[in-house]
Amino acid sequence: MSVIRHDWTKQEILDIYNMPMMDLLYKAATIHREYHDPNTVQVSTLLSIKTGGCPEDCGYCPQAARYHTDIEGNDLMSVRQVKAQALRAKSSGSSRVCMGAAWRNVKDGQEFEDVLEMVRTINKLDMEVCCTLGMITENQAQRLAEAGLYAYNHNLDTSEEYYKEVISTRGYEDRLKTIDNVRKTNVTVCSGGIIGMGEEVEDRAGMLVALSKLNPQPESVPINALVAVEGTPMEEEKPVAIWDMIRMVATTRIIMPKTQVRLSAGRTEMSREGQAMCFFAGANSIFAGDKLLTTPNPDVNKDMEMFKILGLNPQKPFVKKAQPETVEAENSKFEPKGEKPKWSRPEHIIERNETAKQKGKEVIIAKK
């Protein structure tokens, strides 16, 4: 089998990314078959359990409170609502539910207690549970692990260099620190990024360098194509070419052979033929359902039709790692500490973010 390396250089990754397409596809598909069943794709459902009102200034995100994007926000869903959505997802063929909350970081309190109960509830449905809740401390990660969390998502988004052109309210090191906190538990790591934000190919390679250097490498890496939402700083960015997506998937597969590569946001802009080439190049996970948090996603029935055409089978839960045990709240070994960690706030100026913020204020004033 191919050797798992943690010493990839940016130039080596660029050389792979820029290979002739047929050579790149052949190499990626060969490695993919060494580690994975090429005819099996995991189907996950992404559920926004708390939408909008985020204090961050991520240039791609319609949930940032400072931008005016007409996103309909909602408070934290109830455990009952989340269970109903999970059962619906399971009946549609999903083996994993990923719950996302528009928070900067997790804060101890009733809302986090509710999230822990959501994790317990979904794990008892024999489904993998993933959460993306922002930055978390080691103790919070341990509590999620006790509840039965299977994976924690915390994307690096892009290269460390270009990160400063996307976000000013948090630092790259905080992303890595959160991943490190998750690694101190038995929870798997899900971390990837977005292409099409105005970055250079070198930034895509830089992100893959950072991810591949993690030891162990993330168990799953989402590759998202930017969905440009009106009102965000990136509303004018052009859609990512399908060939860029295929190259990114193939390159990720080659440098991280064991990882599940997730074909994530942006699939509504991709043809079935384009998605098929991504699967051939090493993608073996998709998100199903009509929305990815707040952006459009292909209908699950259309996805199942595509699977039938391609001869793909949905992956069963807990194939890559055993199902975690759920510890009930009353038996927990970890108590809330009421921590107030000092996550960084670089607060440098990103002109397009400031422009979008000002535009949002003007829209709100005009509507009054």
Secondary structure, 3 states (H helix, E strand, C coil): CCCCCCCCCHHHHHHHHCCCHHHHHHHHHHHHHHHCCCCEEEEEEEEEEEECCECCCCCCCCCECCCCCCCCCECCCCHHHHHHHHHHHHHCCCCEEEEEECCCECCCCHHHHHHHHHHHHHHCCCCEEEEECCECCHHHHHHHHHHCCCEEECCCECCHHHHCCCCCCCCHHHHHHHHHHHHCCCCEEECCEEECCCCCHHHHHHHHHHHHHCCCCCCEEEEEECCCCCCCCCCCCCCCCHHHHHHHHHHHHHHCCCCEEEECCCHHHCCHHHHHHHHHHCEEEEEECCEECCEECCCHHHHHHHHHHHCCEECCCCCCCCCCCCCCHHHCCCCCCCCCCCCCCCCCCCHHHHHHHHHHHHHHHHHC
